[in-house]
Amino acid sequence: MCKTNYTRLSAFLASFFMLLLLPSLQAQTKDTIFFKAVSYNVENLFDTEDDSLKNDNEFLPAATRHWDYRKYRKKLDNLAKVIIAVGNGEIPALVALCEVENDTVMHHLTKYSALREADYRYLMTNSKDERGIDVALLYQRHLFKPIASQSLSIEPTDKQLSPTRDVLHVSGLLINGDTLDVFVCHFPSRSRGTKLTEPYRKRAANRVKTTADSILSIRQRGQVLIMGDLNDYPQSPSIANVLAAEALSNKTTIQPKTLYHLLADKSKRKSFGSYKYQGRWQLLDHLIVSGTLLQATSPLYTCNAWADVYKSTFLLSEDERNGGETPFRTYYGMKYLGGYSDHLPIYTTFRLVYDM
């Protein structure tokens, strides 16, 4: 009888102490990693072959720009250098690229440049843009595994306007089992005038907003990241009103299903921007996230303090006309400079907590 009671007591005590230790054991099975998401308009990444279905004549060896294999390979190496540099020792997990011509240039970038060791995979659109430029997403498969993707097309709002780039929407599984929905955007250009083209960008923004809202309403924990060149500013109607991407400040009360702009507050600074036009730095490239990604207790978390424009000195050259510095681009007009892009890359860092 005493022996039986002793056995039961021992079992009870063992269970009791296991319950006490359980939180610490669970804590020991968690791990944390940090990774970057980058957005970069790479300024006309064309191959040297003629596509009879697209207007790519400007970037051929016999054309005015004399775009040849040597310049093309230098462009690939330059872009690889930038992506690696933004990672600062760690390869970015996600890289949104604007102005890439086709699957060929993406294959060459990932397999025949310095990025070949990064083992990037990619997805891209194949839209009706007359020049043949599209958007793409590079991803590290061990951190982000695509489970679905789609191209969102946007019809012109006026007969005078040409077809624009599709928006790339990719749903991917993170290593903690959560889903992250990424939108890669290159909204319609302003080249035909702001008044004529603004409704076109609003339509593109509405397509993204509708899809993002659907995700946030259906998923138990929707997580949305919108990246790319929106050809508008944080305060423009397409972003501030249609996407309804709010600027972040210390007083902002985060709502999980609201969209927030990680760089809007910083863009108010005079010298802040990803693109320089007529002597002024401006922000055409954007990082927008759902409020679910801004909660400090969230497994996947970022904040506006972790987002910035990558403005390393090797990406800049002297602005001889306006003073100061400007992006070191591939071409200035028709003059070949051999630089990187007319845009600077932007990025944010994410913290991810997962079970080991």
Order of alpha helices (4+ residues) and beta strands (2+ residues): alpha-beta-alpha-beta-alpha-beta-beta-beta-beta-beta-alpha-beta-beta-beta-beta-beta-beta-beta-beta-beta-beta-beta-beta-beta
